[in-house]
Amino acid sequence: MEKSKKSYTRSSKMGLGRLIPALFASSSLGLCALDAITYEVHGDLINFSKVGFNNNPINPVKGLYPTGTFVELTGKLESTMHLGKGWSVSIGGALGGMPYDGTRYDRYSKNLIQDAASTKITQGQYAGKTYLEVWEQQKNSCGGKWGCGSILNGGKYANTGTPGGIADPRGIGYMFMGEWNGLFPNYYPAYAYSPGQSRPYEVYKANIQYKSDKVWMILGRYDTTQVEDIDWFYQLTQGFYGLFKLHSKVKLQVFSSWGRGIADGQWMFPIYREKPWGEHKIGLIYQVNKHFSIHPHVWFSPQVFTAPEVKFHYDTNPEFAGSGFRSQTTFYAMYVYQWKNDYVPGIGHVGRYGLARYNTWDTWGLYNGVANNVNAPTGFNANAPWCGKGYNPWCGLQGPGGATLLFKQRFDINNHNTSFGIYLNIGNPNPNIGTYGNPVAIDGVEQWTGSIYGLGFASINNITAADAVTVYWKGGGVYGNFDWELAERFTHAPRTTAQALALYLNYQFGKHVKAGIKLEWFYAGINAGYNPGVGFLSSYGQPFNMTTGVFSSGSFAQNYANVGGVGKTVWQDRSHLMTHISYSF
């Protein structure tokens, strides 16, 4: 130890070049006189299944799509080596597969062509014509473009819309198991969705960590659910996490992410480039007393968004262990500013002038026939020419942002609990934050429960839609190794109205095996002007434009073009059964 101190002193006289190596070898971070090295190994084998009760055939004209049924298997193995003095190194990998993908067997409606011939388009440049008229007109419009094909003549990139025929023998189950969207320098490359590009495997942990009573740092790939107060990001990342104790009541938090992924049994997303220049967070955690904390901070992604937020949390009984009474009150207030200077060379607009991401804005439906004046010289936005003439400046675009307010209340009485909450969007704050990690999910309010052919691809529901309000209630109990929960949710937005009621049952069998089941009744209506099938893709991953009948790569890369909308509100049953069983060691 004394030798380390002398090395540090000499280096401080020799310049920064020798100071930094000496610092990391000094006793101040505990690298000298290490304790005995120990290690641990953990693993999981997970089976997850979803059975959708709505098996309607695909009919884009009517806006009808099945919910989706699939079975997944995931194996995870990780090891952590404890070097002593707070230092550790971890590495972990996952491998998955989908024994059954129901989308490979989903069929077109037997009435597809008949309905296309008798139904008129109600919006855009083809308004007044029947779908079949325009489909016939556009069926040869691809001109050999990669990934482009028509529903009428099929071809290399799209299967012919044969009434009663299978829509896509390849299936789109890769959106749950193996979807990969590129890592730097790539960014959502269109080829990532072509056959053979999915990756149901990943190295999800590869990090070095230091933790003491004053400092906690992680560098590399790690699981954000295992650190403190990363509420808007799920699950895996690569980058840096730091938590520094500045005072007995104040900690500084720094989070810098340069990739995001998932490996939780339901999803397998190898870590990919979520934002052009990463996503980051910096803030303070002020523990006023053992009951009350305040967490002011800011999330930001250069050229995309900046989101200042404050979180308040009050806990009447932090030491609660299943006996007595506990009340927890949490409030989030976030304002999301979408950048004006949002053009990234080689990528395009990624902030307020970017096309509506995850369709959370859906403005081509909401403001049908109303133009924007973003491109003042021509009177319309070249990225969204379908909007016509009018006054809305954000038709089809992400827009300037907005605010999100979330209030959560939970009560525990011995082994029983009840909770409720309200999630409110003012404007469109969630195209870039809230869709891939959200505090309501921490409270068990699931976001990804719709049709696999629906919003954002892979079944996101409308909690994070523009101008959406969601209220929910939950109640449950714990009885030894068994727990249950009943949850109800109601969501209303310009795009949709939805209601769900779910029952969760879980049981822990000994140390290693856990099993559970969820049965959910879920009913949702998509309003006129919106498209219930924005995630209906060709075998090469291109979205279907119900207005033109073309699967086009021009509508791809997570930034949707106008893919049409239904002429009247469409109500569909999204009820489903989910099961899981896992073996862990």
N, C-alpha and C positions, 0 to 999 in steps of 0.2 A: 504494500500500500504506500509506503514511504517513497519507494522508487517511482511509483506513478506520479506522485505529487512533484517530485523533482523533475521528471520528464516534462510535465506541464509547465513548470516554471521556466525551464530552459527554452522550451518552444515559444513561449510568449515573448522571448527576446529575439527569436530567430525569424519571425514573420509568420504571416497567415498560412503559408504553404505547409509549414510543419505543425502549426498550431492545431489545425483541424484533425489530422490523424492522431495526434497526441490526445486531443479531447475525447475522441471515441475509444481510446484505449485507457482512459483515466478512470480512477475510482469513482469520479463523480457520476458516471453512468454504470458503474459496477462491473466493468469487463475484466478487471484484474482480480485475482484470488477468487475465481468463480467457484460456486458450490458444485457438488457432484452433479454431473449431467444425468438427467432422467428423461424418459419419453413416454408418451401414451399414444394409443391407436384407437380410433373410433371408426365405426362403419354403420351403414344403413342399407337395408334392402327394402324398397318401397313399392307397393302395388297401389295404383290409383285408378279409379274408373269413374266415368260419368255416363249416365244413361239418360238421353233426352226423350221425353214422352211424346214430343211432337215430331212425327216422321212425315210431314207433308212433303210431296214432291216439289222440286224447285220450279217456280213460275215467276220469273222476274217481272212480267207485266202486271201480275196481281200483287207482287211484293211478298210472296209466300216462300218460306225457306224452313227446312228442318232445323232442329236445335243442335243436334250432333251427339254422337255416341262414340266413346273410345275407351281403350284399356291401355295403361302404361306400366312399365317396369323400370325402376331406376336403382342403380347400385352406386353407393358412395363410400369412399375410403379415404381417411385422412390421418395424418400423424403430426404430433407436436413434440418437438424436442425442447426441453427446458434447460437452458444453459446456466441458470443461476443468476442471482442478483437482478431479477426482473426481466432478463432476456429470454426470448424463445423464438423458435423458427417453426413454421407450419407449412405443410404441403398436403394438398388433397385433390382427388380427381373423381369424376362421375361418368358413368356410362348408362345410357338409357335406350329404350326401345318401345315400340307401340305394337303389341301383338294384334290389336284390332283397331282399325280406323273406319268408322262407319261412313265417312264421307266418300270412301272409295266405291260405295254401293248406292249413294244417293242418286235419284233419278229425276229427269225432267217430267213435268206434268204432261199427261196425255193430251191435254187441251192447250198446250203451249202455243202452237201456230194458230189455232182457232181463236184464242184470246188475243194474240198479237194482231190478227186481222180485224177484230171487232172493237178494239180499244184504241182511243185516240190519245195522242200526246197532249198534255195540257200546259207545257211550259217550254221556253226556249225557242230556237229558230225553227223547229219542226212542229210547233204547236198547231193542232188541227188535223195533222196527218195521222194515220194509224201507225202503230209500231211496225207492223209487217211491211208497210209501204217504205218506211225509212230503212228498215233492215235490208230490204231488197236493194235499195238505192246505195247503201253503204257497204254491201258485202264484199266488194272488190276494192275497197278504198285503202287497204293496208299497204299496197305497193311493195310488198316484200320486206316491210319493216320487221325488225327482230321483235318477237313476242307478240305480234299482232295477228289476230284471226277473228273471223266472223262466226256468230252462232248459227248462221244458215249454211255456209259452205265448209265450216270447220277448217281442217288443214293441220299443218305442223304444230301450231301453237294453241289451237282451240278445238274442242270436240264439237261435232255437229249437234245442234239442238234437236235431236230426234225425239219426237213425242214418246214418252215412256222409256227413253233410253238413258243409260248411265251418263251422268254429267261429266265426271272426271275420274277415270279408273285409277289415276295416281293418288287422288285424295289430297286434302289440305291439312291432314293431321300434323304435318311438320310445323304448323304454327304453334303447336303445343310442345312438340318433341323435336328439337333440333334446329329451329329457325335461327339463322345466323345472318346478321346484317352488316358484316364487314368491320374490320378493325383498322385503325390508322395505317396507311393514308386513305383507305376505302371508307365510304360513307353511304350506307344503304344502296349498294350496287344492285341493279335490277337482276343481274344474273344469279344473285344469292337465292332467288326463289325458283330457279330452273332445276330440273331433275338432277339429282346427285350432289346438290350443294348443301343440303341440310347436314348438320353436324350434331348428332345425339351423344356428344361426349365433350368433356372439357376439363381443364385444370382449373378448378374454382378457388383453390387456395394455394398461395405461394408467397409467403410474407415473412418478414422479420418484425418482431414486436418487443417493445420495452415498456414495462409497467411498474410504477412505484406509487407511493402515496401522493406524489405531486405531479408526476408526468405519466402520460399514456400515449405512446406513439406506435403506429402500424404503417409499414411501407410494403406495398405489393398488392397481391390479390387477397381479399378477405370478405367476410360476411357482415354486412352493415347491421343485421339484426342482433349482432353480438356486441355492438358498441352503444354508446349513450346518445339519445336524442337525435337520431337520423330518421325522422318521421316521414319524410317525403321521398324516400328512396328505398327501393326493394329490388334485389336482395344482395347480389354480389357486385363487387366493384374492383377496379384496380386503380391504385393511387395512394393517397396519404391520408391518415387520420391522426389528429393530435388533440389531446385534452390536457390543459396545463393549469394547475392550481395556482392562481395569483394571490389568493387570500383565503382565509378559512371559510369564507362564504361565496367566493367568486372563482369561476373557472373560465378559461378561454378555450373555445372549441374551433378547430380548423379542419375542414373536410375538403379534399380535392379529388375528384373522380375523373378518370380518363377512359372509362369503359364501364358497361353495366351488363349483368347477366343474371340468370336464375338457374338453380338446381335444387328444387324443393320437392320433387316427386310428381307434382302436377305439371310443372313446366321444366323444360330443358332449353335454356337460351345460352349458348356459349357467349362469353363476354364480348361485347361489340361496342362500336363507337356511337354512343347515344347522342352526343352533341358534337358539333365541329371542333370546339375548343374546350371540351369538358364541361362538367358541372361542379360547382363549388359552393361552400358554405363557410361563413365565419360569424361567430357570435359569442355572447357571454351567457353563462348559466349562474344566476344569482340565487343562492339558497337563503332566503330571508330568515327562515327558521326551519325546524325539522318538518313543518307542515306545509310551508308555502314557498314556491319557487317562481322566478320570472326568467324567461329565456328570450331576450331580444337578439335577433340575428338577421342575416340576409343570405338568401340563395341567389346565385347568378350563373349565367352561362354567356360568355362574351358574344355579342352580336345577336343573341337570341332573347334573353329576358334578364331582368333584375327584380327580385322579389323580397323586399323587406317584410319581416314578420315578427310578431311577439306572441309568445306562448305563456299562459298563466296556468299553474297547477296547484291545487290545494288538496291535501290529504289529511283527514282527521286522525288517521291511525296507521302510520307508515309501517309499524311492526305487526300489522294484522297477520295472523297465521291460521285463519279458519275458525276463530272463536271470538265472539263479541260483535261489535258494530264498526263499520268503516264507511266513510263517504269520500269519494274522489270527484273533484270538479276540475275540468280542463277546458280552456278557451284558447282558440287560435284566431288571429287576425292577420291576414296576409294581403298585400297589394302587389300585383304582378304588372310590371312595366315591360311591354314588348319593344325591343329596340327598333328605332327607325333605320339606323345604319346597319342593316341586316344582310347585306349581300356578301356572300362568301364565294370567291372565284372558284369555278369548277363544281360548285354545289348549288348556288342560287340563293334566293331569299329564304332566310330561316327564322325571322322574327315576325314583325307585324305585317310585312308584305309577303310572307310565305303563304302558300296555299293552305287551306284549313287542315290542320294536322289531326289525325284520329277522328276527323269529321265532327269535332266537338262544336264547331261553329255552324256548319251546314248552311251557310248563308245563301247558297244558290236556291235552296228551297224556301227558307224563311223570308228572304227578300226577293222572291221570284218577280222578275219584271222591273226590279229597282236597280238602277246602275250605281256604280261608284265613280268617283272622280279622282282616284289616286293618280291616274295618268291624265292630268288636266288638258294637255294639248289635244288629245283625241276624244276626251270626254268619257273614257271608260278604261278599265284596267285590262291591259293586254293579257294578263294571266287568267282573267275570268270574263271573257267577252260575252258570255251567255246572259249576263245580268241585265242587259237592256239599258234603258235610260231612266234616270231618277236621281236620288239624293244620298243613298247609303254609300259611304266611302269604303266599306270593308266587305263588300259582297264577295264571298268565296275565299276570303283571306283570314288569317289568324286574328288580325285586328290589334288594337293597341293594348289589350290586356283587360284587367279588371280586378275584382277583389273576391277573396274566399274567406268566409267566416264559418267556424266550426265550434259548436258547444257540445260537450259531452258530460254526462253525470252518471255515476255508478254508485250503488249502495250494496254493501255486503252485510248480511246478518247471519252470523255463524257460517254454515255451509251453503247458504242460499244467496243469490245475487239478482239484482235487477238494474237495468241501465237504460238510458234514452239519450238521444242526441239530435241535432239539426245541422245540416251541411248546406250552406247557401253560397251560390255563385252569382256575382253581380258583373255582368258583361261576360267575357270569355277568358278567365284567368288560367285555365287548366290545359291548354294544348301542349305545354312543355313541362309542366310540373303538376303532379296530382294524378297523372295517368299511369305512371310506372312506380308508384309508391305513394301511399296516402294514409294519414292518421286514422281515417275511418276503418281501414283494413286492420289496424292494430286492435281496434275495438270489435273485430270480427264481422264487419259489414263488407261482404264480398262485392268486388267490382266486376269480376269477369264471369258472369253467370248467364249471358245471353246466348244467342245463336252463334255458332262458329262462323257463319256467313255474315255476321253483323258488323257493328262499329269497330273501327281500329284493327280489323282482322281479329280473329280469336276471341270474340264474344264479350268485349267490354260493354257494360251497361251504361246508363246515362247519368250516373251520379255526378260525373265531371263535365257534363254538357254545359254549353253556354246558358246563362240565366236559369240554371236548374236549382231546385230546392228539394232536399231529401230530409225526411224525418224518420227516425227508427226507434224501436223499443226492443229490449232483450231481457230475458229472465231465465234463470237456470239454477242448478245445484250440483254439489259434489258429494258423493257417498263412497268414501274409500277409493277404490280403483275405478269407479264409474262416475261419469258426469254427463249431464244433459243440458240442453239450452233450446229455448224457443225464441225466434227472432222475426220481427215484422218490419218491413220497409215500404215507404211510399215515396216515389220520385215524380216530380212534375217539371217539365221544361217545354220551351216552344217546340222542341223536336218530338217529345214523347210524354206519355203518362204511364207509370208502371207501379205495380204493387206486388210484394212477395211476402210469403210466410214460410219459414224454414224450421225444421226440427233437427237438432244435432244430438247424436248419441255416441259416446266414446267409452272404451274400456281398456284398461291396462292389465295385460296378462303377465304377471310376474315382472321380472326386471327387463325383459328384452322385447316383448311383443305388445304392440298397441294396435287396436282396430277401431274403426268408427264408420258411421253412416250419417248421411244428411239427406233428408227428403224435403224438397222445396216446391211449393206452389208459386208460380211466377207468371204473371199476366201483363203484357205490355202492348201499348198501341203506338204505332209510328204515324205521325200526322201527315196530311197531304203535303206534297212538295219535297218530302224526304225519301231516302232510299233505304229500305230495311236490309238490302243485300250489298252494301258497299264492300263487304269482304268476300263476295262471290268471285272467285278467281279461276283463270284457265289453268291448264296443266303446267304452264310455265309461269304462273304466279301473276298474271295480269288481270286487273279488275274489269268487270263487265260493265259497259255503258248501256243501260237499258234503253236509252233514247236512240242510239245508233245501231245496237246489236253487235257491237265490236268489243272484243277483249283487247285493250290497247295498253302498250307500255308507256304511252304518253301520259297515262293517268296514274303512274306508279311512283315508287320511291317515297311512300308514306305521305305524299302530297297529292291529294285527290283533285282531279279535274271534275267537271260537272258530269256525274254518271247517272243523271236523271233522278226522278222522284215519282212516287205513287200519286195518283189523282185524288185519292180519298184516304182517310185514316184506315190503317190496317191493324187489326187486333190479332195477336198470336199468343198461344200458350208456350211459355218457355220453362215449364215445370220440368224437374229433373231429379234424378237420384245420383248421389255421389258416395263412393265407398273408398276407404283406405285401410290398408293393413301393412304394418312395418315391423321389421326385426332390426333391432339396434344393439350394438355392443360397444 
